[in-house]
Amino acid sequence: MSPSVMIVVLLAALLHASWNFLVKRTEDKFLSMSSVVLGHMPFAVAALLYAPLPKIEALPYILGGAALHVGYQLFLLSAYRFGDLGQVYPLARGAAPLIVAGVSILFLGSSLGRLELVAVAVIGIGIMSLAAVHPGDGLRDRRAATLALATGGFIAAYSLVDGLGAREAGTALGFYGWLSAINGVIFGVIIRVVRPGLVGRVVRHHWRLTLAGGGASFFAYAMVTWAFTVAPIPLVTALRETSIVFALMLSVLVLKERLNVMKALATAATLFGVILLRINR
């Protein structure tokens, strides 16, 4: 992975952390998720107007990717019912790069160097270890742990589908614009059925969060989708998940949350994985 691509993915990770930081203090996780997903829509429409039209061969990837993103969103919300964010989210995000690397090597013919494999493993394990430094026993509940790992499976699946689809489409922004728009429509329909009136609340009362969170989320993943087309998908996925470290740093610096020894060690391990990727280059 070239230094320029690494910088783009790390900026995307920072953007991803920023929208997570915006919604972190929202008690209603369904509301915050809905705000971000629906907030994609104006940016997705703009992408559809200005980006090239994806090749027709990418259509199955667009539809499959949209379905996987919806699955990720619903499974993450389900996991939050049994475990808190600080325990569920690191487990899901840390498992994803490990799964992507394994599937890419075993089934997609990808070839990663020894140091690259070590870097991906260190990043994934470092992120997952953050789940163990939070108080509480959310992950002792098998349902929370199972749903968190299933969520990680969805992240891995949509990363692979989106990466392959963007390459097939010939336009990363056009591909993600269509995928994001379809994702928003499907999720919006689900919201209207599960939580009647929530769409109106999001638009009328939470439009600032919707635009800010949705915009940051859209541009973050658009950057990642582009990176998928020019760098190995497992490496991009691993580097993208360092967003959780940025989120931790924002919490410590802005919200004055305590940085204990275990959090510091987990963060150091994750950053060491990033350094290994750079050394490999």
BELBELNOR-V316416 format. One record per residue. N is the residue number from 1. PHI is phi as a letter, one per 20 degrees, with the letter a starting at -180 (none if undefined). PSI is psi in radians with two decimals (* if undefined). OMEGA is omega as a letter, one per 20 degrees, with the letter a starting at -180 (none if undefined). Layout:
# BELBELNOR-V316416
n;phi;psi;omega
N;PHI;PSI;OMEGA
N;PHI;PSI;OMEGA
This chain:
# BELBELNOR-V316416
n;phi;psi;omega
1;none;2.23;a
2;f;2.75;r
3;g;-0.65;a
4;f;-0.69;r
5;f;-0.69;r
6;g;-0.73;r
7;f;-0.77;r
8;f;-0.79;a
9;f;-0.66;r
10;f;-0.64;r
11;f;-0.69;r
12;f;-0.69;r
13;f;-0.69;r
14;f;-0.73;r
15;f;-0.75;r
16;f;-0.75;r
17;f;-0.60;a
18;f;-0.77;a
19;f;-0.55;r
20;f;-0.65;r
21;f;-0.65;a
22;f;-0.67;a
23;e;-0.01;a
24;g;-0.68;a
25;e;0.07;r
26;f;2.09;a
27;f;-0.65;a
28;e;1.69;a
29;f;-0.53;r
30;f;-0.69;r
31;f;-0.80;a
32;f;-0.72;r
33;f;-0.74;r
34;f;-0.71;r
35;f;-0.77;a
36;f;-0.82;a
37;f;-0.80;r
38;f;-0.49;r
39;f;-0.29;r
40;f;-0.51;a
41;g;-0.88;a
42;f;-0.59;r
43;f;-0.62;r
44;f;-0.73;r
45;f;-0.73;r
46;f;-0.70;r
47;f;-0.69;r
48;f;-0.56;a
49;f;-0.57;a
50;d;-0.41;a
51;e;2.69;r
52;f;2.70;r
53;f;2.27;r
54;f;2.68;r
55;f;2.59;a
56;f;-0.47;r
57;f;-0.33;a
58;e;-0.08;a
59;g;-0.80;r
60;f;-0.61;r
61;f;-0.68;r
62;f;-0.85;a
63;f;-0.77;r
64;f;-0.72;r
65;f;-0.74;r
66;f;-0.74;r
67;f;-0.69;r
68;f;-0.64;r
69;f;-0.72;r
70;f;-0.74;r
71;g;-0.74;r
72;g;-0.81;a
73;f;-0.75;a
74;f;-0.70;r
75;f;-0.64;r
76;f;-0.75;r
77;f;-0.68;r
78;f;-0.69;r
79;f;-0.60;a
80;f;-0.27;r
81;f;-0.42;a
82;d;-0.34;r
83;c;2.66;a
84;e;2.94;a
85;g;-0.74;a
86;f;-0.33;r
87;d;-0.73;a
88;f;-0.83;a
89;f;-0.82;r
90;f;-0.64;r
91;f;-0.75;r
92;f;-0.83;a
93;f;-0.59;a
94;f;-0.55;r
95;f;-0.54;a
96;g;-0.91;a
97;f;-0.53;r
98;f;-0.73;r
99;f;-0.77;a
100;f;-0.78;a
101;f;-0.78;a
102;f;-0.83;a
103;f;-0.72;a
104;f;-0.71;a
105;f;-0.77;a
106;f;-0.59;a
107;c;-0.35;a
108;d;0.04;r
109;m;0.30;r
110;f;2.61;r
111;c;2.09;r
112;d;2.47;r
113;f;2.87;a
114;f;-0.76;a
115;f;-0.61;r
116;f;-0.73;r
117;f;-0.73;r
118;f;-0.74;a
119;f;-0.79;r
120;f;-0.77;r
121;f;-0.74;a
122;f;-0.75;r
123;f;-0.83;a
124;f;-0.82;a
125;f;-0.66;r
126;f;-0.76;r
127;f;-0.80;a
128;f;-0.57;a
129;f;-0.34;r
130;f;-0.39;r
131;f;-0.39;a
132;e;-0.12;a
133;e;0.02;r
134;e;2.49;r
135;f;2.82;r
136;o;3.01;a
137;c;0.56;a
138;g;-0.72;a
139;e;-0.06;r
140;f;-0.33;r
141;f;2.04;a
142;g;-0.55;a
143;f;-0.72;r
144;f;-0.81;a
145;f;-0.75;a
146;f;-0.78;r
147;f;-0.63;r
148;f;-0.78;r
149;f;-0.63;r
150;f;-0.68;r
151;f;-0.74;r
152;f;-0.63;r
153;f;-0.71;r
154;f;-0.72;r
155;f;-0.80;r
156;f;-0.76;a
157;f;-0.81;a
158;f;-0.47;r
159;f;-0.78;r
160;f;-0.81;a
161;f;-0.77;a
162;f;-0.70;r
163;f;-0.83;r
164;f;-0.67;a
165;f;-0.72;r
166;f;-0.64;r
167;f;-0.71;r
168;f;-0.60;a
169;f;-0.52;a
170;n;0.00;r
171;b;1.97;a
172;f;-0.76;a
173;f;-0.72;r
174;f;-0.73;r
175;f;-0.90;a
176;f;-0.53;r
177;g;-0.84;r
178;f;-0.77;a
179;f;-0.80;a
180;f;-0.68;r
181;f;-0.78;r
182;f;-0.73;r
183;g;-0.79;a
184;f;-0.70;r
185;f;-0.82;a
186;f;-0.81;a
187;f;-0.64;r
188;f;-0.71;r
189;f;-0.76;r
190;f;-0.74;r
191;g;-0.80;a
192;f;-0.53;a
193;e;-0.81;a
194;f;-0.71;a
195;c;1.34;a
196;g;2.36;r
197;n;-0.21;a
198;f;-0.65;r
199;g;-0.76;r
200;f;-0.71;r
201;f;-0.73;a
202;f;-0.79;a
203;f;-0.73;a
204;e;-0.71;a
205;d;-0.28;a
206;c;0.56;a
207;f;-0.52;r
208;f;-0.83;r
209;f;-0.69;a
210;f;-0.83;a
211;f;-0.77;a
212;f;-0.89;a
213;f;-0.77;r
214;f;-0.72;r
215;f;-0.81;r
216;f;-0.75;a
217;f;-0.76;a
218;f;-0.88;a
219;f;-0.59;r
220;f;-0.85;a
221;f;-0.46;r
222;f;-0.69;r
223;f;-0.72;r
224;f;-0.72;r
225;f;-0.72;r
226;f;-0.76;a
227;f;-0.59;r
228;g;-0.50;a
229;e;-0.23;a
230;c;-0.02;a
231;b;2.80;r
232;g;2.32;a
233;g;-0.74;r
234;f;-0.65;a
235;f;-0.71;r
236;f;-0.76;a
237;f;-0.79;a
238;f;-0.77;a
239;f;-0.63;r
240;f;-0.61;a
241;f;-0.11;r
242;f;-0.07;r
243;g;-0.54;a
244;f;-0.49;r
245;f;-0.73;r
246;f;-0.72;r
247;f;-0.70;r
248;f;-0.74;r
249;f;-0.71;r
250;f;-0.70;r
251;f;-0.69;a
252;f;-0.76;a
253;f;-0.67;a
254;e;-0.81;a
255;e;-0.06;r
256;m;0.57;r
257;f;2.66;a
258;f;2.34;r
259;d;1.75;a
260;e;3.10;a
261;f;-0.73;a
262;f;-0.71;r
263;f;-0.72;a
264;f;-0.71;r
265;f;-0.73;r
266;f;-0.72;r
267;f;-0.75;r
268;f;-0.70;r
269;f;-0.75;r
270;f;-0.78;r
271;f;-0.57;r
272;f;-0.65;r
273;f;-0.69;r
274;f;-0.72;r
275;f;-0.68;r
276;f;-0.69;r
277;f;-0.73;a
278;f;-0.73;r
279;f;-0.70;a
280;g;-0.70;r
281;f;*;none
